[in-house]
Amino acid sequence: MIVMEGRELVLHFHEGGTTYCVLTFSARDQTHLAKKTFFGESVFKKYNISAIGLTTTVDNWFINDEMDLFISKIKEISNKYDKIIAIGPSMGAYPAIKYSKYLNIYRILALAPKWTIDPNLIEIQEPELRKHLLSGNMDDIFRRVYDDTKKGQCIEAEDANDNVIICYDPYNGLDKYNVIKLRSLFSFKEVIFPHCGHVVLDQLYGSENLKNIVHSMICDDIQHSCATIAKVRRNHKNRVVKYINLASEKHPYYCYIMIRKFIQSKNSGYKDLLSRQDLFSIIMDRLVRRKMYSTPKEVELFFRNCWISLITDNNNLSAAVEYKKDIFHVVDFHGARLEYSLQEKNLTGSNYFFGSKDFSIRVFAKKLKDNIVLITYLDGKLFYLYFSNGKILLSNFSDKHELLTLFPIEPERREDLFYNNHYMNNIFRMKTSHGYAMSSPGGTVIFNSKNEMTWESFSLHACVVQEENVPISALGRVDDNKIKVHNNENKKKKSGFLSRFMG
């Protein structure tokens, strides 16, 4: 319930059954919820934990002339509890530290805190430090937030005891240098969140996670609390997704091992991760681009078996499942599989392994003499796709004019600046009379691009038929008997980037 409301600040209180109390401060961009709820309220109510939440209708870093009055009210409410812990994500981390001594806070969890938003204070710092402190979204903050009432406002050495845990991404320049400044003011424990960006909270979400962190901060020593937070981070689905998005191009097979390990361990959220079919498709595409032609079938079989085990009596596909020898799935750079929309009469990209949506049917690549053409099946009949008057139509005849065809890219295109970053070997482009086909991240496919860039390319993947031992063929380009499954990655030597997760 709301116990106090001012011009910008709103104070909430939930009286649970605990002898301790959790105090939270809202993050930036949550002003629309200021009068409705506070950070963590649903979790605290679920577990009957007493909690106080201070929210703001303006992103002001809790710096205004109402703060003293509201902090005094918080002190009045919290005095009856044995211990008080404070949690502040991002913008909320500033007041969590700033007022901790006055409120007699037992322990503080500050997620990616800033030490000041006063540009004049930042001005006096070393040039390199100032550069990083003013990077990212700080210019936007100054324009929208900063005014004369916030001059001189910063966290100072006497504001906190040695009871602070700070979580941040050391690869985020702005957050890193804020932590460096805070470290010069007082001692604290830190838990790093590599490559998560500024929003550390993304890798701590979940009612069970927040409950465990709160319990540890109340009952355990501070080092054990840090270990609990680190464990939540390691086992969080958002962390897996972040690492896959970051590392799938250079280390697709290790990314597959990571997601497989997470799902097989049945960590919290593993079903949600399994529903992200695009992650598996992207990994499969990147494996082809790294010349690991046989490995995508391992990824697809794992994905299929996971779903089969969820809905059947644990029946599994054979590892020696048969693949169609003459047709292949077409996957774009974003991991989407090409489909044909019967309604719109065009191509779209879809992340669905099974079935389809919106009256769409799967599109395949098929070898036709010296060409690789796009085909589809409708009611068991084969149709060729061709371009006509801005629409894609279907034909029974393979000699139809303007059939949509794929062709292998040339060995290296010097004008493609992304060549060295995206592994473009053994992939294909689609050319029409209007230009090149390009598939966007949202699934829209256009046919008049004038460039030949990486994201306009496609990879081919074999189609599962039934449970027999038949090797993959890749349009005559790949002989599985001559290729080691993981010839481009040394399985004994883990990538340094992913080894911490996989260890």
C-alpha positions, 0 to 999 in steps of 0.5 A: 500500500502507499503510505506517503506521496509527494510531488515526485516520490511515492512510498510503498509498504508491505508488512509481512511476517519477517523480523527483517525488512527489505528496502528497494529503490526503483530503477530508471524508466519505471516512472509509469509504475511509481504509483502502482507497485515498487521493485520486488513487491510481488516477490515479497508478497509471495514469500510474506517478506516485509518490504518498503519501496520508494519509487519516483514519477520522474527519473531524478536519481532520488535527488530532490527537496522531498528526500529528507522527509521520505527518508525520515518516514522510511526510518520511522517504519523500519525501526521496528525490524531487526535488520534492514537490507537495501536493494537498488538497481541502476538509478536506485543504487545511488540512494541505496548507498547514499542513505545507508548509514542514516537508515542503519542498513545492514547490507546493500546490493547496488546494481551498476551504480553511479557515484554522481550525475553532476557534470561539474564534478565529473569535469574535474576528473582525469580526462580519460575518466571523464570520457568514460563517465560521460559515455553511453546515455549520460548526455541524455541524462543531463538533458532530461534530468540534470538541473541546479537542484542536483549540483554537488550531489554525489556519493561520499566516503562517509555515506557507506560502511563496508557492507555494500555488494556492487554488481556490474559489467567490467566490459561496460566502460561507464559502469566500470569507471563508476566502480573505480571512483566508488572504490576510491571512496570506500570498501565494498565487495563486488560480483562481476557480470561479464558482457551483460551490459548496464542492466545487471538485473536481467540476469537476476530476475525470478522470484526464487532468485530474489528470495534466495538473494534476500535470505542470504543477505540477511542470514549469511556472511557477505562473502557467502552472499556474493557467492549466492548472487554469482550462482544465480548469475551463472544459472540464469537463462538470460546469461546463456542467451547473452553469451550465445548472441555474443559468441555464436559467430566465433564459437558456435559449437561451444555455444551449443554445448553451453545451451545443451548443458543448461537445458539438460541440467533443467535449470530454472527457465530451461523450457523458456530457453528451449522455446527460443528456436531462433537460438538453435537456428542461429547456431546451426547457421554459424556452424555451416559458416565455420565449415562444420557441415555435419554438426548442425544435425547434432544441434537439431536432433538435440532440439527435436529430442528435447521437445519429444521428451516433453510431450511423449514417453521419452521417445528419442530420435536415433542419432543415425536419423536419415536425411533427405538427399536432395532437398535442404532447409534454407536458413538466413543469417538471423537463424530464420528458416524460409517459408512461403506465405500463401496469403501474402504470396511472398517469402518470410523468415520463421524461427519454427522448427515444427509446423508453421504459422499464418498460412505459411509453408516451408521453403526448401532448396533443391538441385535442378541440373546445374542450378539450386532452386527454391521449392515447396510442397503443398498437399504433397505436390512439389512446386517451384517458386518464381518471381512475377510482378512483385509477387512470388508464385508457384509453378509445376514447371521447372522451366518457368521464367524467373525461378528463384535460385541460389548460387554459391558466393565467390571465395572472397569479396574485398568490398564486403567489409564484414567478410573477416567478421562473418564466416562466409564460406560455403553459403549462398545468395539469392539473386532476382531480376530486381537485385539480391534477396535480403532477410531482416531480423523480423522475418521480412524478405525483400528482393531489391537490395543492391548490395552483396553483404553478409546478412543477405546470405543463406545457409543450407541444412539437411531435412530429417526423414526417418530413423535410418543411417544415411549420411548428409549430402550438401548438394555435392559440395560436402563429403561427410566421410572426409570431414571430421565433425568438429574439425575447426574447434579443438574440443580439448581446449575450451574457448577462454570466452566460454570456459567459465560457464562450461567449467 
